[in-house]
């Protein structure tokens, strides 16, 4: 037997043993026999490096280090699911399904909704790549990390293209082990299994991902119909046969009442499962009905996710503290005795404003009911009145800024610090300026901004461009080295060349979001022209109302803001729009309202939107009589139907590409 043949033989055996151990939990060989074969494989690969494959069982311990993850455009959009929160929502979902397909009862597949990270695996005999969900259209190639999960097959016995989707998760026992190790090393603990899984999959060093004890369940055979499979339950059975780990707790239900019984059963069983779930997914089993049932912009109409009611706990409200946002808004925040809720420890929760606190009747020292809205955001529900003992202190709204002492003003339900020199406002404004949707300064996150501001390296937006003056001081700080500060300075310098819409959004003008900033930049072409615009002139622009117009003109009239603009100008920050207006003027799309639907093969939804907006189009999310054109990719759903019913122009992807040339 040649070395190549022996490597192939051992690889097949080890894949088989991995499947038995990690999927079936029923190994047929001893650990010693497995280790002996692995050592033989490693030895052969060392002697014959040309036989080493990234998918080899020997590589599943990780070790590959990457600079960044490549972007991957999904062959079919990874849709999210609509949510149901109670039985009425489920009955409503069932009614809508039956109205479309007819019949008294529908067969549904009910499955665990795993609390992890959505993932797509694409094969052609061997694993081609693993990609995160991303924005549904474009994800990240994390193959080097995902292949370290030993329950995932690197090869399958199936001809042709094959895509399967599922959830990478961290079992509860893996999280406990990981957090114990992190505690011993003095590292911050992971709040929950979902965060730990997401952080592990996105490690640039695959050896770290391999050490985290991740696992995965697979629940959607994307192109099952290409293989003559009609039912989702059959597709899952085929996935089992191909060696994928599917969740055994799934159940076929005849009608929505059986689904509800299943949900009640697993609401009780949920705490005893070895992994976290945050709901139950319900899918119509007959996949031949999917196109007939259709899709909304983001969700299929043949599936829904039932979300468990938020877990409620009781803890003590020990204090109420105040934070200052970039606009000067003062937010009261609850300081709580640490308590576990929905998988993580909570000790802070926003209380929004004075009226919110008074309406709930909260007092400092109260025991309060706490939950996580959507299992994510901590929310104080109500005080436990019967546990009051007279030691509670009534809430009193502050009258001066907690950072600078400046008197607060009240506007509507909110309180604001109007001191332009308030340090808290300056920190928040710099964080916003450097954020991804604004100037996108990589490496300048919230903690870095706070650290540098408190060290006196900068005190406003303009001064970040002089950070080079403090290079040696920064290197002397813990955690900073020559390369890291040089990379940050390079990113800051690079931001000077951004198109002006990023700058305009980054300036933090109230009512001017990213989309409005792009519209204004395209129309006025540069910041100087916009600065000269009157309220009356601004009101002629679509989507600009009196509040927006007044906010923009007032901002540019402020002497402090005028001084900031001049400083940025002298620092050579770009004030010009870099998009093409000549193209826009001559474009088919100029002045048109356009809707994108379905999946484009050539680009993601975000990229297509940006191109259309640069060509003068207004891109909206729903079809109406005001829509001029619909760009329809494959798997287009109800938007396409509505456009055709209204007689609106529908462009195929090839027609769209031709027009944007």
Backbone torsions as a table, in degrees:
resi	resn	phi	psi	omega
1	UNK	NA	130.2	-179.3
2	UNK	-72.7	159.3	176.6
3	UNK	-55.2	-39.2	-179.6
4	UNK	-62.4	-44.8	-179.7
5	UNK	-65.3	-38.7	-179.7
6	UNK	-67.7	-40.0	177.3
7	UNK	-60.8	-43.3	179.3
8	UNK	-64.1	-39.4	-179.5
9	UNK	-65.3	-47.4	-179.5
10	UNK	-64.0	-40.7	-179.9
11	UNK	-58.3	-44.8	179.3
12	UNK	-63.8	-40.0	179.5
13	UNK	-65.2	-45.7	-178.4
14	UNK	-66.6	-36.4	175.6
15	UNK	-62.8	-41.4	178.2
16	UNK	-62.8	-44.0	-178.6
17	UNK	-69.3	-35.5	175.1
18	UNK	-60.7	-43.5	-179.9
19	UNK	-61.8	-45.8	-179.2
20	UNK	-62.8	-40.0	-174.4
21	UNK	-80.3	-47.5	-170.8
22	UNK	-92.2	-21.0	-179.7
23	UNK	-105.7	-51.6	-177.1
24	UNK	-84.8	-17.4	-175.2
25	UNK	55.7	40.3	-176.2
26	UNK	-147.7	71.8	-175.4
27	UNK	-66.6	143.9	179.9
28	UNK	-102.8	-6.5	178.4
29	UNK	-130.0	161.5	179.0
30	UNK	-76.7	162.8	175.5
31	UNK	-60.5	-35.8	-178.9
32	UNK	-63.7	-42.2	179.1
33	UNK	-65.9	-40.7	177.9
34	UNK	-61.1	-46.6	-178.5
35	UNK	-64.7	-36.4	179.9
36	UNK	-62.9	-44.6	178.9
37	UNK	-65.6	-39.0	179.6
38	UNK	-63.4	-42.9	179.3
39	UNK	-64.9	-37.1	177.2
40	UNK	-64.7	-41.3	178.8
41	UNK	-62.8	-46.2	-179.9
42	UNK	-60.3	-42.0	179.4
43	UNK	-62.2	-45.2	179.2
44	UNK	-63.4	-39.1	-179.4
45	UNK	-69.1	-31.6	175.7
46	UNK	-69.7	-39.7	179.9
47	UNK	-71.8	-29.7	-176.9
48	UNK	-131.1	76.3	-175.0
49	UNK	-55.4	-26.4	-179.8
50	UNK	-66.6	-15.7	-179.9
51	UNK	-91.2	-6.0	-178.5
52	UNK	-77.5	126.0	179.4
53	UNK	-115.7	145.9	174.8
54	UNK	-59.4	-20.4	-179.7
55	UNK	-94.9	5.0	-179.7
56	UNK	-62.6	143.5	174.9
57	UNK	-54.8	-27.2	180.0
58	UNK	-69.2	-18.6	-177.0
59	UNK	-92.3	1.0	-175.1
60	UNK	-78.0	1.8	172.7
61	UNK	-90.6	-1.9	179.0
62	UNK	79.1	-167.2	-178.7
63	UNK	129.7	-16.1	178.4
64	UNK	-77.3	130.0	179.2
65	UNK	-114.2	128.1	-177.0
66	UNK	-116.0	154.9	175.3
67	UNK	-78.4	-36.2	179.4
68	UNK	-164.2	168.8	178.1
69	UNK	-95.3	137.0	176.4
70	UNK	-71.8	151.7	175.9
71	UNK	-83.6	144.4	179.0
72	UNK	-130.0	127.1	173.8
73	UNK	-88.8	120.7	-177.8
74	UNK	-64.5	140.2	178.8
75	UNK	-63.8	-34.1	173.2
76	UNK	-133.1	139.2	-175.3
77	UNK	-58.6	137.4	175.5
78	UNK	-88.2	98.4	-175.6
79	UNK	-78.1	154.7	170.1
80	UNK	-92.3	177.7	-178.5
81	UNK	-114.6	145.4	170.6
82	UNK	-67.6	155.0	-175.8
83	UNK	-108.5	146.5	169.9
84	UNK	-120.5	137.9	-175.9
85	UNK	-116.0	-6.5	-179.0
86	UNK	-157.9	178.4	-177.8
87	UNK	-65.5	-35.1	179.4
88	UNK	-60.3	-41.1	178.4
89	UNK	-62.3	-39.2	-179.6
90	UNK	-68.8	-41.9	177.3
91	UNK	-64.1	-36.2	178.7
92	UNK	-66.3	-42.6	176.1
93	UNK	-59.1	-47.5	-179.4
94	UNK	-61.8	-41.6	-180.0
95	UNK	-61.4	-44.0	-178.9
96	UNK	-65.2	-38.9	177.6
97	UNK	-62.7	-46.7	-177.3
98	UNK	-68.4	-30.5	177.3
99	UNK	-63.2	-33.0	-178.2
100	UNK	-82.0	-43.1	-171.6
101	UNK	-103.5	-12.8	-180.0
102	UNK	80.4	170.9	178.1
103	UNK	96.7	160.8	-178.4
104	UNK	-85.4	-34.1	-178.0
105	UNK	-134.9	146.3	177.7
106	UNK	-116.1	139.8	174.9
107	UNK	-85.2	122.3	-179.2
108	UNK	-115.3	150.3	168.4
109	UNK	-101.6	123.7	177.4
110	UNK	-106.0	130.8	-174.3
111	UNK	-137.3	157.8	174.7
112	UNK	-64.4	137.7	172.5
113	UNK	-95.4	97.3	-174.0
114	UNK	-70.9	136.1	-179.4
115	UNK	-91.6	84.3	-177.3
116	UNK	-148.1	-142.0	-176.3
117	UNK	-119.7	119.6	-179.7
118	UNK	-61.1	139.0	-174.2
119	UNK	-144.9	147.8	175.2
120	UNK	-120.7	132.4	174.4
121	UNK	-113.0	131.6	179.2
122	UNK	-120.1	128.1	-176.1
123	UNK	-124.6	153.0	157.4
124	UNK	-141.6	87.8	-169.0
125	UNK	70.6	-54.6	177.6
126	UNK	-111.3	162.9	178.3
127	UNK	-67.2	120.2	178.8
128	UNK	-86.0	-45.5	175.8
129	UNK	-166.4	159.9	172.4
130	UNK	-119.9	131.4	-175.7
131	UNK	-131.7	140.5	174.5
132	UNK	-70.6	164.3	178.9
133	UNK	-64.4	-39.5	-176.9
134	UNK	60.7	-131.4	178.5
135	UNK	-91.7	11.4	-178.8
136	UNK	97.1	-27.9	179.2
137	UNK	-105.9	-43.5	-179.6
138	UNK	-124.4	126.2	176.7
139	UNK	-119.9	-166.4	179.8
140	UNK	-117.3	140.6	178.6
141	UNK	-78.3	108.0	-178.0
142	UNK	-118.8	32.2	-175.6
143	UNK	-55.3	-43.7	-175.5
144	UNK	-61.5	-27.2	178.0
145	UNK	-88.5	-41.6	-176.5
146	UNK	-67.0	-32.6	-178.3
147	UNK	-68.7	-14.2	176.1
148	UNK	-75.7	-11.3	176.7
149	UNK	-80.0	111.5	-166.2
150	UNK	-75.1	-10.8	176.4
151	UNK	-81.6	-6.7	-178.0
152	UNK	-93.0	124.7	178.8
153	UNK	-70.8	138.7	175.8
154	UNK	-86.7	-20.9	177.7
155	UNK	-136.3	150.0	175.6
156	UNK	-131.3	152.8	-178.8
157	UNK	-91.5	71.4	-178.0
158	UNK	-154.3	130.9	178.1
159	UNK	-83.2	143.3	173.7
160	UNK	97.6	172.2	179.5
161	UNK	-69.7	139.8	-175.9
162	UNK	-144.7	127.2	176.6
163	UNK	-126.9	132.4	177.3
164	UNK	-131.8	143.5	-177.9
165	UNK	-122.1	152.9	-179.1
166	UNK	-170.6	-152.8	-173.0
167	UNK	-135.2	124.1	170.9
168	UNK	-87.1	132.0	-175.6
169	UNK	-140.9	166.8	175.0
170	UNK	-110.3	116.3	177.0
171	UNK	-57.6	154.6	-177.8
172	UNK	-57.8	-40.4	-177.8
173	UNK	-67.1	-33.3	177.9
174	UNK	-67.5	-38.8	179.0
175	UNK	-65.3	-42.7	179.0
176	UNK	-60.8	-44.5	179.7
177	UNK	-63.9	-45.1	-178.3
178	UNK	-63.3	-45.4	-178.6
179	UNK	-67.6	-32.0	176.0
180	UNK	-64.0	-43.7	178.4
181	UNK	-63.7	-42.3	-178.7
182	UNK	-66.8	-36.7	178.6
183	UNK	-64.8	-42.7	179.0
184	UNK	-64.0	-31.1	-179.7
185	UNK	-89.7	1.9	-179.4
186	UNK	72.6	22.7	-179.8
187	UNK	-96.5	153.6	178.3
188	UNK	-64.1	143.4	-177.8
189	UNK	-82.7	152.6	173.3
190	UNK	-75.7	135.3	-176.5
191	UNK	-68.9	-36.2	-178.0
192	UNK	-158.4	171.6	-175.7
193	UNK	-66.3	-34.5	-179.9
194	UNK	-62.6	-48.3	179.0
195	UNK	-62.8	-39.5	-179.7
196	UNK	-64.9	-41.0	179.1
197	UNK	-65.4	-46.7	-178.8
198	UNK	-62.3	-43.0	179.3
199	UNK	-65.7	-34.1	-179.0
200	UNK	-71.8	-42.4	-178.9
201	UNK	-65.3	-28.1	-176.6
202	UNK	-97.8	18.2	173.4
203	UNK	-72.4	134.3	178.2
204	UNK	-73.7	-22.5	176.3
205	UNK	-98.8	111.9	-174.7
206	UNK	-68.3	-19.3	177.1
207	UNK	-65.5	-33.7	177.4
208	UNK	-67.5	-45.5	177.9
209	UNK	-58.4	-41.1	-177.9
210	UNK	-64.7	-28.7	-176.3
211	UNK	-82.9	-6.1	-170.2
212	UNK	-88.6	-5.5	176.6
213	UNK	69.8	39.9	-180.0
214	UNK	-76.0	160.1	173.6
215	UNK	-144.0	179.9	-177.9
216	UNK	-155.1	145.8	169.3
217	UNK	-117.1	144.2	-178.3
218	UNK	-117.9	131.3	-168.8
219	UNK	-134.7	2.2	-178.7
220	UNK	-148.4	108.0	175.6
221	UNK	-83.6	100.7	-166.3
222	UNK	-61.8	-47.7	-175.6
223	UNK	-107.5	40.4	-178.9
224	UNK	-57.8	-35.3	-177.7
225	UNK	-62.9	-25.7	177.2
226	UNK	-64.9	-19.1	-178.3
227	UNK	-108.2	18.3	175.0
228	UNK	76.0	19.0	-178.7
229	UNK	-94.4	129.2	-177.6
230	UNK	-99.8	-34.2	-171.6
231	UNK	-108.8	140.5	178.3
232	UNK	-58.3	-39.8	179.1
233	UNK	-61.6	-37.1	176.6
234	UNK	-67.5	-38.8	-179.7
235	UNK	-63.0	-39.8	178.1
236	UNK	-66.8	-37.4	177.3
237	UNK	-63.6	-40.6	178.3
238	UNK	-65.1	-39.6	177.1
239	UNK	-60.2	-41.4	175.1
240	UNK	-57.5	-48.4	-176.5
241	UNK	-63.8	-29.0	-179.8
242	UNK	-82.4	-5.7	175.9
243	UNK	103.7	10.0	179.0
244	UNK	-86.8	151.1	179.0
245	UNK	-90.1	110.0	176.7
246	UNK	-108.1	160.7	-174.6
247	UNK	-80.2	121.6	-176.5
248	UNK	-74.1	-9.9	-177.7
249	UNK	-80.6	0.3	-178.6
250	UNK	-68.3	158.8	-178.3
251	UNK	-151.2	134.8	171.2
252	UNK	-77.9	130.3	-176.8
253	UNK	-122.0	130.8	178.6
254	UNK	-92.0	90.5	179.7
255	UNK	97.7	161.4	-173.7
256	UNK	-70.0	-26.7	179.3
257	UNK	-64.3	-38.0	176.9
258	UNK	-68.0	-33.8	175.6
259	UNK	-60.8	-45.5	-178.5
260	UNK	-65.0	-37.5	175.7
261	UNK	-62.6	-40.6	178.4
262	UNK	-62.0	-43.3	179.4
263	UNK	-62.4	-43.4	179.0
264	UNK	-61.5	-40.2	179.9
265	UNK	-62.3	-44.9	-175.8
266	UNK	-84.5	-13.0	169.7
267	UNK	-63.9	-36.5	178.2
268	UNK	-76.5	-41.4	-175.7
269	UNK	-77.5	-17.3	-172.5
270	UNK	-47.7	-48.4	-176.8
271	UNK	-65.0	-21.7	-175.4
272	UNK	-92.6	-4.2	177.6
273	UNK	-70.7	149.2	-178.1
274	UNK	-79.7	5.9	179.6
275	UNK	-142.8	162.4	-179.8
276	UNK	-85.6	136.9	169.8
277	UNK	-126.3	150.1	177.8
278	UNK	-120.4	13.3	177.6
279	UNK	169.1	-168.5	177.7
280	UNK	-127.5	133.7	177.2
281	UNK	-98.0	132.5	179.9
282	UNK	-117.7	124.3	-179.1
283	UNK	-126.6	141.6	169.2
284	UNK	-62.7	128.3	-173.9
285	UNK	-73.1	-33.3	-176.6
286	UNK	-81.3	101.9	-176.0
287	UNK	-70.8	-16.5	178.2
288	UNK	-68.7	-13.3	179.9
289	UNK	-92.0	-6.8	-172.0
290	UNK	-61.8	-45.7	-179.3
291	UNK	-65.7	-35.8	179.1
292	UNK	-66.7	-39.8	178.6
293	UNK	-71.9	-34.3	171.2
294	UNK	82.5	-166.9	-172.8
295	UNK	-141.7	151.7	164.9
296	UNK	-91.4	-168.9	-179.0
297	UNK	-60.5	-35.5	-172.6
298	UNK	-124.6	-12.3	-171.5
299	UNK	-134.2	147.8	173.0
300	UNK	-78.8	150.2	178.3
301	UNK	-89.6	0.1	-178.9
302	UNK	-100.8	6.8	179.5
303	UNK	-147.5	155.9	177.9
304	UNK	-151.9	152.8	178.4
305	UNK	-111.4	116.8	173.8
306	UNK	-81.7	124.2	-180.0
307	UNK	-99.5	130.7	177.6
308	UNK	-61.3	145.9	175.5
309	UNK	-57.3	144.0	-179.6
310	UNK	-56.7	135.1	175.6
311	UNK	-68.9	132.2	179.6
312	UNK	-111.3	136.2	177.6
313	UNK	-131.8	166.5	177.8
314	UNK	-115.0	133.1	176.6
315	UNK	-146.7	176.4	-175.2
316	UNK	-100.6	134.8	174.2
317	UNK	-86.5	99.4	-172.6
318	UNK	-85.9	-22.6	-179.3
319	UNK	-166.1	165.3	171.4
320	UNK	-126.7	119.4	180.0
321	UNK	-114.9	168.4	-172.5
322	UNK	-126.4	138.6	175.5
323	UNK	-120.0	157.7	-176.3
324	UNK	-116.5	124.1	177.7
325	UNK	-87.0	176.5	-175.7
326	UNK	-66.4	-24.6	177.2
327	UNK	-88.4	-0.3	-177.4
328	UNK	92.2	0.3	-179.3
329	UNK	-65.4	132.4	-179.9
330	UNK	-96.2	123.7	-179.4
331	UNK	-116.8	122.3	173.3
332	UNK	-77.7	141.4	-178.2
333	UNK	-131.1	137.8	179.0
334	UNK	-79.1	131.8	169.0
335	UNK	-100.0	120.4	-171.1
336	UNK	-117.5	151.1	168.0
337	UNK	-63.6	128.3	-174.9
338	UNK	-52.2	134.9	-178.2
339	UNK	-148.5	143.8	177.3
340	UNK	-83.1	128.8	176.0
341	UNK	-147.4	129.8	178.8
342	UNK	49.2	43.7	170.2
343	UNK	92.1	-1.4	179.4
344	UNK	-145.7	162.2	179.2
345	UNK	-87.6	130.0	-178.2
346	UNK	-117.7	134.2	173.8
347	UNK	-138.1	6.0	175.2
348	UNK	-141.1	148.1	173.7
349	UNK	-155.3	139.0	178.7
350	UNK	-70.6	142.8	175.3
351	UNK	-112.6	9.9	168.6
352	UNK	67.7	-69.4	-176.3
353	UNK	-162.9	176.2	-176.9
354	UNK	-59.1	-42.9	-177.3
355	UNK	-63.7	-39.0	179.0
356	UNK	-58.0	-45.4	-178.0
357	UNK	-66.9	-44.1	-178.2
358	UNK	-68.0	-37.6	179.4
359	UNK	-64.7	-34.6	178.7
360	UNK	-84.5	-12.5	179.2
361	UNK	68.5	37.2	-177.2
362	UNK	-79.0	143.3	174.9
363	UNK	-129.8	146.9	176.6
364	UNK	-66.8	129.3	-175.2
365	UNK	101.3	-9.0	177.1
366	UNK	-65.0	149.3	159.6
367	UNK	-85.1	134.6	-174.5
368	UNK	-128.1	154.2	173.2
369	UNK	-87.1	128.5	-177.0
370	UNK	-122.8	141.7	173.5
371	UNK	-146.5	172.9	174.8
372	UNK	-110.0	117.4	176.6
373	UNK	-64.3	123.7	-176.9
374	UNK	62.7	24.7	-177.8
375	UNK	61.2	20.1	-175.8
376	UNK	-127.9	-58.0	-169.7
377	UNK	-96.2	121.2	179.0
378	UNK	-61.4	136.1	-176.1
379	UNK	-139.6	126.8	174.9
380	UNK	-82.5	120.0	-173.3
381	UNK	-87.7	-49.9	-176.2
382	UNK	-168.9	160.1	173.1
383	UNK	-81.2	154.5	174.8
384	UNK	-95.5	89.8	-172.1
385	UNK	-56.7	-40.1	-174.4
386	UNK	-67.4	-11.1	179.8
387	UNK	-98.8	5.8	176.9
388	UNK	-71.2	141.1	-178.2
389	UNK	-126.9	11.9	178.7
390	UNK	93.7	-7.9	179.2
391	UNK	-89.2	-5.5	-176.5
392	UNK	-69.4	148.5	-178.1
393	UNK	-112.6	125.7	178.5
394	UNK	-60.1	145.4	179.1
395	UNK	-73.3	138.7	176.4
396	UNK	-131.6	120.4	179.6
397	UNK	-68.4	136.8	178.8
398	UNK	-69.9	156.5	-179.4
399	UNK	-111.9	-10.6	179.7
400	UNK	-128.2	151.7	-179.5
401	UNK	-59.4	131.3	-179.3
402	UNK	-69.4	-14.3	-178.6
403	UNK	-97.2	-46.5	-173.3
404	UNK	-116.3	-8.4	178.8
405	UNK	80.3	2.1	-178.0
406	UNK	-69.8	140.9	179.5
407	UNK	-59.1	138.7	-179.9
408	UNK	-86.8	152.7	170.3
409	UNK	-116.6	150.9	178.1
410	UNK	-105.5	132.0	175.6
411	UNK	-133.5	120.2	-171.9
412	UNK	55.8	-125.1	-178.4
413	UNK	-94.3	-0.7	-171.5
414	UNK	-106.0	153.4	171.3
415	UNK	-109.9	143.2	-176.6
416	UNK	-132.2	144.9	166.3
417	UNK	-93.2	123.5	-176.4
418	UNK	-103.8	12.7	176.7
419	UNK	-75.3	113.4	-177.5
420	UNK	-64.8	-18.2	-178.2
421	UNK	-99.0	9.0	-179.0
422	UNK	-59.7	122.8	-176.2
423	UNK	-61.3	-35.1	-179.9
424	UNK	-64.1	-40.1	178.3
425	UNK	-64.9	-38.8	-179.0
426	UNK	-64.8	-42.4	178.5
427	UNK	-60.3	-47.7	-178.5
428	UNK	-64.9	-36.3	-179.5
429	UNK	-68.3	-35.7	178.7
430	UNK	-70.5	-40.9	176.5
431	UNK	-58.0	-44.6	179.4
432	UNK	-64.4	-44.4	-178.4
433	UNK	-58.5	-39.2	-176.6
434	UNK	-85.3	-5.7	-173.0
435	UNK	-67.1	164.8	-172.2
436	UNK	-58.6	-42.6	-177.1
437	UNK	-79.9	-11.4	177.2
438	UNK	-99.9	-113.0	-175.2
439	UNK	-83.5	-6.3	171.5
440	UNK	52.4	55.8	178.9
441	UNK	-90.6	100.6	-176.1
442	UNK	-64.7	131.7	178.6
443	UNK	96.7	-8.5	-180.0
444	UNK	-106.7	71.6	178.1
445	UNK	-87.9	-173.5	-173.8
446	UNK	-58.2	-46.9	-176.3
447	UNK	-67.3	-38.1	178.8
448	UNK	-65.1	-44.9	179.7
449	UNK	-60.2	-46.8	-179.3
450	UNK	-61.5	-43.3	-179.3
451	UNK	-61.8	-48.9	-176.6
452	UNK	-69.5	-36.7	178.6
453	UNK	-63.7	-46.3	-178.4
454	UNK	-68.1	-24.9	176.4
455	UNK	-82.2	-8.4	178.8
456	UNK	82.8	16.6	-179.3
457	UNK	-74.3	-28.2	171.5
458	UNK	-154.4	157.1	179.3
459	UNK	-130.1	-3.3	176.7
460	UNK	-155.3	176.6	-176.3
461	UNK	-56.6	-46.6	-174.4
462	UNK	-62.8	-34.7	-173.3
463	UNK	-72.9	-13.3	177.3
464	UNK	-65.6	-24.0	-179.6
465	UNK	-76.9	-5.0	175.6
466	UNK	-107.6	19.0	-176.2
467	UNK	-62.1	-26.5	179.6
468	UNK	-56.5	-29.6	-179.0
469	UNK	-64.3	-19.2	-176.7
470	UNK	-110.1	17.8	-173.2
471	UNK	-55.7	-48.9	-176.5
472	UNK	-66.7	-35.9	177.4
473	UNK	-65.0	-39.1	-178.6
474	UNK	-67.4	-40.7	-180.0
475	UNK	-59.8	-30.4	-179.2
476	UNK	-74.2	-11.9	-179.9
477	UNK	-80.4	149.7	176.8
478	UNK	-59.5	135.9	175.5
479	UNK	88.6	-4.8	-179.1
480	UNK	-113.4	135.8	176.7
481	UNK	-129.9	171.4	-177.1
482	UNK	-54.8	-45.8	-175.8
483	UNK	-65.3	-42.5	-176.6
484	UNK	-66.6	-41.4	179.3
485	UNK	-72.1	-35.2	177.8
486	UNK	-65.8	-38.2	176.5
487	UNK	-63.3	-40.6	179.5
488	UNK	-66.6	-44.3	179.4
489	UNK	-62.1	-38.6	177.5
490	UNK	-63.9	-41.0	178.8
491	UNK	-65.8	-38.7	177.4
492	UNK	-63.2	-45.8	-179.1
493	UNK	-64.5	-38.3	179.4
494	UNK	-62.7	-33.2	-177.5
495	UNK	-64.5	-20.7	178.5
496	UNK	-60.6	-24.0	-175.1
497	UNK	-92.6	2.8	179.5
498	UNK	-63.0	153.2	172.8
499	UNK	-65.5	151.6	-168.2
500	UNK	-62.9	-22.9	-179.3
501	UNK	-63.3	-31.6	176.3
502	UNK	-67.8	-42.5	176.7
503	UNK	-61.7	-45.5	-177.7
504	UNK	-60.6	-43.2	176.9
505	UNK	-66.8	-40.4	-178.0
506	UNK	-65.3	-25.4	179.9
507	UNK	-66.2	-17.6	173.5
508	UNK	75.7	31.8	177.4
509	UNK	-68.6	127.8	-177.7
510	UNK	-58.3	136.9	179.2
511	UNK	79.7	-3.4	179.9
512	UNK	-105.0	97.9	176.3
513	UNK	-86.5	-175.9	-176.1
514	UNK	-61.8	-41.2	-178.1
515	UNK	-69.3	-43.0	178.1
516	UNK	-63.0	-39.1	179.0
517	UNK	-60.9	-39.8	179.6
518	UNK	-68.3	-41.7	178.7
519	UNK	-60.2	-47.7	-179.2
520	UNK	-64.4	-39.9	-178.9
521	UNK	-66.5	-38.8	-180.0
522	UNK	-67.1	-37.5	-178.0
523	UNK	-75.5	-44.6	-173.8
524	UNK	-93.3	-14.3	173.2
525	UNK	72.5	-29.9	175.2
526	UNK	-154.7	166.7	-174.8
527	UNK	-66.8	-35.2	-178.6
528	UNK	-62.7	-41.6	178.5
529	UNK	-64.2	-40.2	179.6
530	UNK	-66.0	-38.3	-179.7
531	UNK	-60.6	-28.9	-178.1
532	UNK	-85.4	-10.5	-173.7
533	UNK	-69.3	138.9	177.1
534	UNK	-89.0	167.2	176.2
535	UNK	-58.9	-43.5	-177.6
536	UNK	-61.1	-41.8	-179.5
537	UNK	-66.9	-42.6	-179.8
538	UNK	-62.7	-33.3	-178.6
539	UNK	-66.9	-14.7	178.4
540	UNK	-80.5	-8.9	-178.0
541	UNK	-86.6	132.9	177.6
542	UNK	-55.5	139.3	177.8
543	UNK	75.9	-0.9	175.1
544	UNK	-99.9	112.1	178.6
545	UNK	-101.3	-177.7	-177.4
546	UNK	-58.6	-40.0	-178.2
547	UNK	-64.8	-44.4	180.0
548	UNK	-65.3	-47.2	-178.4
549	UNK	-59.6	-44.3	-178.9
550	UNK	-66.4	-39.9	180.0
551	UNK	-62.1	-42.9	-178.9
552	UNK	-65.4	-49.9	-176.8
553	UNK	-66.0	-39.5	178.8
554	UNK	-64.0	-37.7	-179.4
555	UNK	-63.5	-45.5	-178.0
556	UNK	-73.3	-19.3	177.2
557	UNK	-78.7	-21.2	-176.5
558	UNK	-66.4	124.1	-178.4
559	UNK	-57.9	-35.8	179.0
560	UNK	-64.4	-38.8	178.7
561	UNK	-71.6	-36.4	176.4
562	UNK	-62.0	-39.7	178.4
563	UNK	-65.2	-40.3	177.9
564	UNK	-62.0	-43.1	179.8
565	UNK	-60.1	-43.4	-179.2
566	UNK	-66.0	-37.4	176.9
567	UNK	-63.0	-43.4	178.8
568	UNK	-64.9	-36.9	178.3
569	UNK	-62.7	-45.3	-178.7
570	UNK	-68.2	-20.6	176.9
571	UNK	-88.2	4.2	178.0
572	UNK	67.4	31.1	171.3
573	UNK	-73.4	133.2	-175.4
574	UNK	-66.4	131.3	178.3
575	UNK	-108.1	5.2	-172.2
576	UNK	-106.3	151.4	174.8
577	UNK	-79.5	127.6	-175.3
578	UNK	-99.3	0.2	175.1
579	UNK	-75.5	171.4	-176.6
580	UNK	-97.4	114.5	177.4
581	UNK	-89.5	-28.8	178.6
582	UNK	-65.5	-39.8	176.2
583	UNK	-63.4	-42.1	-178.1
584	UNK	-61.4	-41.7	-176.9
585	UNK	-63.0	-33.8	-176.7
586	UNK	-99.5	3.3	-173.8
587	UNK	-80.1	149.1	172.7
588	UNK	-59.0	-30.7	-173.2
589	UNK	-87.7	-9.3	-176.0
590	UNK	-57.5	123.0	177.3
591	UNK	79.3	0.3	-177.4
592	UNK	-93.8	152.0	173.0
593	UNK	-96.5	121.5	-170.9
594	UNK	-123.9	143.1	175.9
595	UNK	-120.4	133.5	174.9
596	UNK	-99.4	136.1	177.4
597	UNK	-143.8	151.9	-178.3
598	UNK	76.7	-169.8	-176.2
599	UNK	-113.4	127.9	175.8
600	UNK	-91.4	137.0	179.6
601	UNK	-75.9	-30.1	-170.1
602	UNK	-86.0	-19.2	-176.8
603	UNK	-163.4	166.2	176.9
604	UNK	-83.6	167.6	-179.7
605	UNK	-59.6	-41.1	-177.4
606	UNK	-64.5	-42.9	-179.7
607	UNK	-65.7	-42.6	179.2
608	UNK	-62.9	-40.5	178.3
609	UNK	-61.8	-43.9	-179.2
610	UNK	-63.3	-41.7	178.7
611	UNK	-62.2	-46.4	-179.0
612	UNK	-62.4	-43.1	179.9
613	UNK	-65.3	-37.4	177.0
614	UNK	-68.0	-20.9	176.8
615	UNK	-94.7	12.9	172.9
616	UNK	90.9	8.8	-178.9
617	UNK	-88.4	157.0	169.6
618	UNK	-106.4	118.0	-176.6
619	UNK	-98.4	123.3	-179.7
620	UNK	-120.2	168.8	-174.6
621	UNK	-96.9	-8.7	-177.3
622	UNK	-136.6	151.4	-178.6
623	UNK	-88.8	132.6	176.4
624	UNK	-146.3	-178.5	178.0
625	UNK	-63.2	-21.4	-179.9
626	UNK	-81.4	-8.9	-180.0
627	UNK	-73.5	133.0	179.2
628	UNK	-93.5	-33.1	-177.3
629	UNK	-154.9	148.6	175.1
630	UNK	-121.1	126.0	174.6
631	UNK	-95.1	117.0	-172.4
632	UNK	-112.9	115.0	171.1
633	UNK	-87.5	-169.3	178.4
634	UNK	-76.8	158.7	-174.7
635	UNK	63.4	27.2	175.2
636	UNK	-67.7	143.7	-174.6
637	UNK	-116.6	-123.9	-170.3
638	UNK	-66.2	-28.6	179.5
639	UNK	-62.9	-40.0	178.2
640	UNK	-64.2	-44.1	178.8
641	UNK	-59.0	-44.3	-178.0
642	UNK	-66.6	-40.2	179.1
643	UNK	-61.4	-43.8	179.7
644	UNK	-65.7	-37.7	179.0
645	UNK	-66.1	-33.3	-179.2
646	UNK	-89.0	-3.1	179.3
647	UNK	74.2	26.7	-179.5
648	UNK	-84.2	144.6	-179.5
649	UNK	-61.3	129.3	178.6
650	UNK	-114.6	125.1	-178.9
651	UNK	-107.6	132.2	173.1
652	UNK	-75.4	169.9	179.7
653	UNK	-61.8	-40.9	-179.5
654	UNK	-64.8	-38.7	177.2
655	UNK	-66.4	-40.2	177.6
656	UNK	-60.9	-46.5	-179.3
657	UNK	-63.1	-37.2	179.0
658	UNK	-65.8	-41.0	-177.9
659	UNK	-70.1	-33.7	-178.0
660	UNK	-81.4	-6.7	174.9
661	UNK	-66.1	NA	NA
